[in-house]
Amino acid sequence: MSVESFKRFRTLIINNLGFYFPESKKNLLLARLSKRITKLELGSICEYEEYLFKNDTELSHFLNLITTNKTSFYREREHFNWIKEHLLPTYFSQSKGIFKIWCAGCSSGQEAYSLSMEMLNFKKNNKGFDFRIYATDINTEMLGKAREGVYPIKLSSEIPLIRRSEYLLKGTLKKKDYFKFNEKVTSKIKFSYCNLADLQKYSNNTFDLIMCRNVLIYFPRAIQSEIINNFNKYIAFNGYLVIGHSESLPKDIMYLESLKSGVHKMLSY
Ligand SMILES: C[S@@+](CC[C@H](N)C(=O)[O-])C[C@H]1O[C@@H](n2cnc3c(N)ncnc32)[C@H](O)[C@@H]1O
């Protein structure tokens, strides 16, 4: 790939996803694009470059190849324990409204389904509690998988046994190697497209909890600050922002207090 071509791809990535793709990752870019080149039966990266810039519909395929979508059920489980043991009992003792969660950067849905199971379990033992989960991502292919909500059976081992028996439906015949969630779990989640780096207006809601884990890490510090400042408009009074264990908030963010690894509370004035 020529230097010029790499720069064109990189500009497209910054303008659309908000993150900087360093030259050191040129081979990664090549590897990701090569599958698409084969699928389109094109002969080279040059041909793909021409195709991409001539066909508007190719842009979303290209961007889908660029994002990193690694996820799992109950990833960074301590956060789920904290939600179950501290956040929900505290919330419910003070408020009887609908508990609203924004799962920002939800990938193929595992985080949102894990949250829904924990919320349902709390609801079962606390009459009057209810919740909604709004789950968003920029990757349209991942959103398709999330909405479909069908996963290989081997991934069910990531889910606590007690939840599996209550909320999972195992496939039969041709689908015997897959599972999905029952309607109790799925009906509480709405999946939609949202670009965090270009957040004009997301919702009229404010959220009691924003989960944005393992997403910020891909953005330069300035864009991270912008994203967090945007979240500020959407976090409810006494609400929380949870980021990944390996992430940290930019230093200029003063209105969120760090409580424990990844967990931040909105400061009240
Ligand atoms: C590594 S996954 C994290 C998934 C999940 N939050 C977790 O911790 O398991 C990062 C997700 O962020 C999404 N993402 C990347 N850039 C984005 C952007 N500008 N707006 C919204 N989502 C974005 C990716 O598509 C990807 O699904």
The ligand as an SDF file (V2000), in Angstrom:
LIG
                    3D

 27 29  0  0  0  0  0  0  0  0999 V2000
  -13.8150   -3.5460   22.0940 C   0  0  0  0  0  0  0  0  0  0  0  0
  -15.5250   -3.2930   21.8140 S   0  0  0  0  0  0  0  0  0  0  0  0
  -16.1390   -3.1730   23.4750 C   0  0  0  0  0  0  0  0  0  0  0  0
  -17.4690   -3.8610   23.6360 C   0  0  0  0  0  0  0  0  0  0  0  0
  -18.0340   -3.8550   25.0470 C   0  0  0  0  0  0  0  0  0  0  0  0
  -18.2840   -2.5110   25.5160 N   0  0  0  0  0  0  0  0  0  0  0  0
  -17.1390   -4.5930   25.9950 C   0  0  0  0  0  0  0  0  0  0  0  0
  -16.4570   -3.9710   26.8430 O   0  0  0  0  0  0  0  0  0  0  0  0
  -17.0740   -5.8190   25.9320 O   0  0  0  0  0  0  0  0  0  0  0  0
  -15.5230   -1.5790   21.2730 C   0  0  0  0  0  0  0  0  0  0  0  0
  -16.8040   -1.1790   20.5190 C   0  0  0  0  0  0  0  0  0  0  0  0
  -16.8130    0.2470   20.3160 O   0  0  0  0  0  0  0  0  0  0  0  0
  -17.3720    0.5190   19.0570 C   0  0  0  0  0  0  0  0  0  0  0  0
  -16.9570    1.8370   18.5660 N   0  0  0  0  0  0  0  0  0  0  0  0
  -15.7580    2.2050   18.0620 C   0  0  0  0  0  0  0  0  0  0  0  0
  -15.7770    3.4650   17.6450 N   0  0  0  0  0  0  0  0  0  0  0  0
  -17.0390    3.9300   17.9050 C   0  0  0  0  0  0  0  0  0  0  0  0
  -17.6790    5.1880   17.7100 C   0  0  0  0  0  0  0  0  0  0  0  0
  -17.0600    6.2290   17.1420 N   0  0  0  0  0  0  0  0  0  0  0  0
  -18.9720    5.3000   18.1070 N   0  0  0  0  0  0  0  0  0  0  0  0
  -19.6240    4.2540   18.6720 C   0  0  0  0  0  0  0  0  0  0  0  0
  -19.0770    3.0400   18.8740 N   0  0  0  0  0  0  0  0  0  0  0  0
  -17.7840    2.8890   18.4990 C   0  0  0  0  0  0  0  0  0  0  0  0
  -16.8500   -0.6190   18.1810 C   0  0  0  0  0  0  0  0  0  0  0  0
  -17.6250   -0.8030   17.0150 O   0  0  0  0  0  0  0  0  0  0  0  0
  -16.8710   -1.8060   19.1340 C   0  0  0  0  0  0  0  0  0  0  0  0
  -18.0300   -2.5790   18.9840 O   0  0  0  0  0  0  0  0  0  0  0  0
  1  2  1  0
  2  3  1  0
  2 10  1  0
  3  4  1  0
  4  5  1  0
  5  6  1  0
  5  7  1  0
  7  8  2  0
  7  9  1  0
 10 11  1  0
 11 12  1  0
 11 26  1  0
 12 13  1  0
 13 14  1  0
 13 24  1  0
 14 15  1  0
 14 23  1  0
 15 16  2  0
 16 17  1  0
 17 18  1  0
 17 23  2  0
 18 19  1  0
 18 20  2  0
 20 21  1  0
 21 22  2  0
 22 23  1  0
 24 25  1  0
 24 26  1  0
 26 27  1  0
M  CHG  2   2   1   9  -1
M  END
$$$$
